[in-house]
Amino acid sequence: MDDRHVIEITTWLMQSGLKGLSEADLLDGFCERCVANGLPIGRSVAVIDTLHPLYEGRAFRWDSCLAVERISAYGVAGAGNFADNWLRSAFHYLEVAGGNEVRRSFLRGDAADFYLLDELKAAGFTDFVAMAHRFGDEGAIGEIDCFFSHFATRAADGFSERDLAALRELLPCLALAVKCVTVSGVAGTIAKVYLGDDAANQVLHGKITRGRSDRISAALWFSDLANFTHISDTVDPEEIIPMLNDYADAVISSVQEAGGEVLKLMGDGTLAIFKGEKPSDACLSALKARTLLDKRLSDLTAQRRIEGRPVTDVYLGLHMGDVFYGNIGSKDRLDFTVIGPAVNEVSRIVSLCRSLQRKVLMSASFAAIVPSTQIDLMSIGQHALRGVNRAQELFTLLPTL
C-alpha cells in the first residue's frame, strides 16, 4: 500500500463519516479497501462504548471470508460471558496498561495469551495487532472515550512493518468516522429515552425554539400508582425504586405498544398522549393500552408476590381535548410537553380514582367519542374537579361478568 492508497482510503472514511454510514459499513468498507490495496487483513474487530440504558457498547467483526456482522450490543451489568471475555482481551490489556498498541506474532512464537488468539492461531492466522485510539477529555461523552480495533492476517510472513505503518496512519481516521456516527446515534438515543419518540424526532429535526408549539387534539392519559404514599412510608426504602421501575415499565410498554407517546414521568405518575387520524382512533388506542396494561399488571403482581415484594395497582384518567404541544421553559432549560386546561383536567380526573373506588375514569368528552359498539361504558355521575369551574360527568368501564 503506497501513499496514494492511504489518501484514497482516508478520503473515503471522511466522506462516509460525514454521510453517516453505519459503524459496521465503515469497518466493512475500510477493510475491503485495505485488502484491495495490498494490506493483508483477514479479520478485524472494532469496539466502541455507547450511552444507552441497556447497553454499554457495540462490537463489530469483519472477516475476509464472511459478511460483516454486528457481534453484539453488550450490557451494562458487567456480568456474563462478554465481561469475562473482555477481561481476557487485548483491548482490556490496553485499557489497563494505557498503551496504544499490542502485537502477537505467532510466527516468532508469541504466546496466544489474549481472548480469541487460540482460535485465530488454529484458523491459520499468523499475526495479530490490537490498537486503542483514545479521545480527549473534551471529546469524550460518558464512557465513549476510546475506539478499540484489532486486525489479524493469514499472510505467510505476517504483517510487515509497512503494513503496520499503514494501519497506524489510517486508523485515527477510521476511529474519528466511527466516533462521529456513534455520537450521532447516541444523541438520538438520549433524546428518545428522555423525551419519547415523537418529541425526540421533533427536537432532533430542529424544533427547539422556546415557545414554539402546535395546537393538537389528543387523547390524554394520566396514570399513577394506587396507595403509593402509604407504600413509600411502610416498605424498605431500597424497594421503592425497583418497584417504580417495574410498574413504570408495564405502563410505558403498554402505552407505546398501543401507539401512544409518553411525555413525562412524575414520580409514580405518567403523562401520555394518543393521536390518530380520527379522535375515535386516539381514544381506542388509549383503551387498548389499558387492556395491555391489565395483562402486564396481572403478570407483574403474581411475580412480585412470589418474590415477597410489595404490589399495587395503577389508577388511570382518560380525557380528550386540545392541548399545546411544544417547547416550554426558560432560555436554557426547555421541556417538550403538552400544556392546557385539558392536561389539568385529566390530572384531576385520575386523582378521583381512589375516592370513587374506580381503576379507570374517563371524561364525558372522551366517552362521547368511544364507539359504543366496541366498548361498554357507564356513567358514575357529575363530579367536581379541583381547579375546574364546573362539575363534569365521569365514566368508567362497565364491569365484565
N, C-alpha and C positions, 0 to 999 in steps of 0.2 A: 504494500500500500504506500503510495507516494503522497506528497503534499497536496496535489490536485484532488486526490480522492478524499483526503481529510477535509478539505474545504467544501467539497460537494456534500459530504455526509453532514458536516456542521451546518451548512445552509439548509439542508432538508430538515434537520432537527429543529432549527429556529422557526422555519416556516410552519412545520407541523405542530410545534408547541403553541404558536400564535393562533393556529386554526382550532386548537382544542382537540387534537387527535387523542384517543384514549391511551392510557398508560400501556396497555397490552399491545396496541398497534404501534406505539412508539418503539417499544422493545423489539417487536417483530421487524419493523422497517429498518431499525438500526442494525440488528444482527444480519438481516438479509443483505443489506448494502455493504457491511463489512466483509462478509463472506464473498460476495461478488467481486470485491476489490482485493482479494488475496489474504484477508485476515482469517485464519483457520478456526473460527469459533464453531464448536459442536453443540454446546449447550450453555444457556445463561439463565440466571435467576435474578430478579430485581425485587427489592422490598422497600416500601415506604410506609411510615405510620400515617394515621389519619385522625380526624376528630369525629367521633360517632358514638352514640350512646351504647351501641352493642359491640363495635369492632375497634380494635386498636390499630389495625393497619391492613394492608393488602400486599400480596406477593404474586409475582408473575413469572412464568417459565417459558423459555423458548428453546426448542431443540431442532436441529437441522433435519431430523427425521420425522418430526411431528408438527402438528399445528400449534401455534402459540396458544397458551392456556393461562387463564387466571387460576392460580393454585388455590387460593383461599382468601377469605376475609377473616382474619384471626381475632379472637375475642379478647376482652379486657381483663378477664378473671385471672390470667397468669397461671392457668392450670391446664392439664391435659397434654396430649401428645405434642402440640405445637410448642408449648412452653418448654417442655423437656428437650425437644429437638433444637430450639433456639439456643438453649444454654450450651449445647454441644457444637454450635455452628461457628463458622469463621466470622460471621457478622457479629456475634456476641463477643468473640475474641477481640475484634477491632473496637467494639464499643467499650469494652473494659480496659483494654490496653491503650487505647487512644491513638493507635496508628491509623494510617490511611490505606495500607496495602499489606496483604499476606499471600504468600505463594507456596504451593506444594507441587514439586515436580516428581512424579513417580519414576521418571527415567533416571534420576540421580538418587533414588532411594528415599525420598522424603516420606515421613510417616503419614498414613491416612488417618489423621487424628481428629478431623472435624466431621460433623454430621454430613452424610451423603458421600464422603470421599471413598469409602469402601465400595459403594455402589458404582461410582464413577470409574474407579480402577477396574472393577470386574467387567464393566461395559466397554473397556478398551480405551478409555481416556488416558492421556499421558501427562497432562499438565493442568494446573488449576490456579487461578488467581482471583482473590476477592478484594474489593475496594470499597472505601467509605468516603462519601463526599458530604461533609458537614456544612450546615447552614449557620450563618452568624446569628447572634442573639436577636438582632433586629429583623432577621429574615425567617426566624422560626415561629411557628404557631403551635402552642402546646407541645405535644411530643413530635410534631413534624419538624425534626431538626437534623435529619440525615437521610441520604439516599444510599442504600447498600446495593451492590451488584456483584455477582461473581460470574466467571467465564471459564469454561473447560474446553480442551481441544483433544482430538484424536490424532493430530498430526504426529508423524513418526519421530520428529525431533522436538515436539512440544512447541511452546510459544518461543519465538525468537525475541531478542532484545528489541528489534524493530517493531515486532507485533505489540509488545508491551508498551513501547513508547507511543504507538498509535492509539492504543486504548487509553493511556493516561491523558493524551491530548483531547480525545473525543468525549470521554465520559463526563467531564464537567458540563458539557452542552446537553448530553442526554439527561443528566441529573436536573438541570435547570428546566428543560422541557417537561419532564415528569412532574417536577415540583409545581410548575405553572398550572398544569392540568389538575393535579391533586388539590391544590389550594382553591381552584375554581369550583371543584366538586364539593369541597368542604364548606364553602360559602353557601352553596345550595342546601347542603345537609343541615347546617346550623339554622338557616332561615326556616326550613320546613319543620324542623324539630321544635323550634320555639314559637313559630308563627302559624304553622299549618300550611298545607299545600297551596291553597288558593292565595292566601295573604302573602306567602313567600314568593310565589310567582309574580304577583303584582309588584312587590318591593324590588325583586331582582330585575324586573323589567323597567325600573326607573320611577315607580310611583312612591317617592319618599318625601314629597313636598308637604310640609306641615299645613294642615287644614284642607288638604285635597281629599275629597271623599265623594262617593257616589250614593245616591238615594236608591235603595233597593227594597223590594218586598220579599220577605223571607219568613220561613217557619223558624221560630226561636225555641231553642232547647236550653233549659236551665235545670241542672240536677245537683243534688248534694246528698251526703250520706246521712242516713237516719241515726239519730242519737249520737252523733259524733262527739259532741261536747262531753257527754257522760262517759263515753268510751275513753276519751283522752284523759279524763280525770281518774279513771279507775284501772287502766291497764298499764303494764310496764312501758315506760316512755320509748324503749327501743323497739316496741311493737308497732308504734304509730306510723312511722314512715313506710315499713313494709306493707302495712295494711292499706295505707293510702295508695301505694303503688299498685297493689293487687286490684283494688276497686277502680282506680283510675284507668288501668289497662282494660278492664272489662267495659267501662263506659266509652273510652276513646275508640277502642277497636270496633265497638258496635256502631258508633256514630259514623266512623269512616267507612265501614263496610256498607252502610246504607246510603253513602253518598254525601254525608254531612261534613261540615268543616268546624273543627274545634278551634275556637278563637282565644279562649282564656281559661286557665286553671287558677282558681282562687281558694287555696286551702283544700277543703273537701268538695268544693263546688266546680262545676264545669259549664261554661257557656259555649253553645254551638249554634250554627245556623244551617238550614237546608234551603237550597234554591232549586228551582225547576222551571221548565218551560211554562207550566201552569201551576197556580197556587196549590191545587189538589195534589200535584206530583210532590211538591215540597212537604206537604203535610203527611202524605202516605209514607214518604221516606223517613220522616221523623218517627212515625209509629212503627215502621219496620225496624228502626234502630232499637226501639223499646222492646220489641219482640226478641231481637237478637240478644239484647242485654239480659232479659229474663233468663234465657238459656245459660248465658255465661255466669250469671249470679248464682243460679242453681248449682252449677258445677263447682264454682268457687267456694260457695258456702259449705258444700259437702266436703271438699278437700281441706278447708281450714278447720272444720270441726274435727276431722280425723287427726289433724296435727295439734289439736287443742289450742287453737289460736282464736282471738275474738272475731266475731262475724257481725255483719249489719246488713242493711238494705239500702236501696237508692230511691230517694224521692225525686219526682220529675214534674216540672212545669212546662207546658207547651203553649205557645202563643203564635199568632200570625199578625204581622204588621210591617209598616215601613220603618226602615232604620237608615242611618247614615253610616256607610262602610268606608273606612279610610284611616288616614293618619291624624291622630290626636295627641297633643302633648306640647312640650317646650321645644325650643330651637335645637337642643342637643339631646333630648330624650323623648322619643316618639313611641306610640303604641298603635299598631294596626288592628283596629277593632270595630265594633258597632256601637253606636250610641243612639239615644232617642227614647221617647216615652215608652215604646214597646219593650225595650230592654228592662226598664224599671218595672214594668207591669209583670213580665214573666218571672222576675226575681221575687216579686211579691206573691205571685201565684204559688210558686214552689214552697214558700215559707208557710203556707196554709196546710200543706200535706199532713203534717203531724197532728194539728188540732182537729182536722176533718177526718183523720184516720184513712187517708187515701194515698196510695203509692203514686198515682198519676192524676194530675189535674190539668184541665185544658180550658182556655178562654173560649168565650162564645164565638169569637171571630175565627178561631182555629176549628172548632167543632162544626161551624156552618159550612166549611169548605170540604170537610171529610165526606166522601161518598157514603151515604147511609147503607148502600148495598154491600159495602166492603167491611165496614167497621161499625159495631154496635156501641153507641154511647148513651149515657144517661145524665140528665141534669141533676145537680145537687143544690140548686137554688142560687139566690143572689148573695154575694159576699163582699164585704168591704175590703179593699186592698189599701194598705198603708201608703200614703203619699199619692193616691189616685182619687180624683174628685168624686167619682160616683161608684156605687156598688156594681159589681159585674156578675153575670151568671157564669157559673163554672160547671164543667162537665168532667166525667171520668169514664173509664172503660166499663162496659156492662160486665158484671161477673159471669164467668163461664161456668156451666153446670158440670 
